[in-house]
Amino acid sequence: MYWDRVVVLNGIVDYLLLLSAAWLSGLPLRRGRLALWAALGGLYAGAVFLPGLEVLGVPVIRAAAGIAMALGAMKWRWRPAGVFLLLAAGLAGVILALGLAAGSPSGLVQRLYLADISWQGILLVSAGFYLVLRFFMGQAARHGGGELLQVTISVGGRTQTVTALHDTGNTLRDPVSGCPALVLERQAADGLWSPEVAQVLAESAAPEEKMARLHRIGCPVRFTLLPFRAVGTAAGLLLAARSDYIEVNGRRYPRTPVALSEQPVSDGGGYHALWGAAEERGRGHEAVDVAEAAVAQSAKAG
């Protein structure tokens, strides 16, 4: 048995599975954190073979260690950890199927478990596995746009960067200019306001009452109300601030409304905003042009 190969191979596979699970779950790809926990998983796999630590190979303890590794890598979120466990089970099924096709499943599993294969084989299998997972992962993770975006918001000279989901199902716009609006969790925007403005925004009051109070305290940021309708939610109003600009993938949208949501926009907490404008040229270039024209019209009107 090659102890170092056991550690390296298990660490590589754990990292790929953790990376895939995070991507599928819509979480930010904290590669350093994922690599750290994958390395710990590889060391655990190697520790099973050390004298006096054979108890670590008991199936129940192995399962508990796998769950703990997944939870630690995913910041103790159960759903992404469950995705990791499902991917691991799927990989085990693929290995079993290959073994059955080769006529000796136990022999193949044993060789993989002990890392009794060449370094060239380790590198080729790991690279191919990652590319296949990334291809299918990239398709499965899309949700009407689907990818996560880093969005820089500037309001009144204050800037903040947040992670947003590119969701073309988000059609919220300024009803006057037609400018697409960024929907942002109010709790994730504290860096954009002065303490006085943040205090008013945190109050438990209707959006129109908050806007009146902001006007009374002489808030320098221009706020407006945007009507919205969502599935399972009664139609209502969202308080929105007119930004200096937002920047998405290097493209700036001046004076874009930033609508503040009191409810989280993500179940898993992987992103804190929704952006609905098309960002790609090609089939989506007309939508981008419309968005830019709306922004230009808003700028002239302001």
Secondary structure as UniProt FT lines:
FT   HELIX           3..24
FT   TURN            25..26
FT   HELIX           31..47
FT   TURN            48..49
FT   TURN            51..52
FT   HELIX           54..57
FT   HELIX           59..73
FT   TURN            74..76
FT   HELIX           78..102
FT   HELIX           105..113
FT   TURN            114..115
FT   HELIX           119..140
FT   STRAND          145..155
FT   TURN            156..157
FT   STRAND          158..167
FT   TURN            168..169
FT   TURN            175..177
FT   STRAND          182..185
FT   HELIX           186..192
FT   HELIX           195..201
FT   HELIX           207..216
FT   TURN            217..218
FT   STRAND          223..230
FT   TURN            231..232
FT   STRAND          233..242
FT   STRAND          245..248
FT   TURN            249..250
FT   STRAND          251..254
FT   STRAND          257..261
FT   STRAND          273..275
FT   TURN            283..284
FT   HELIX           285..301
//
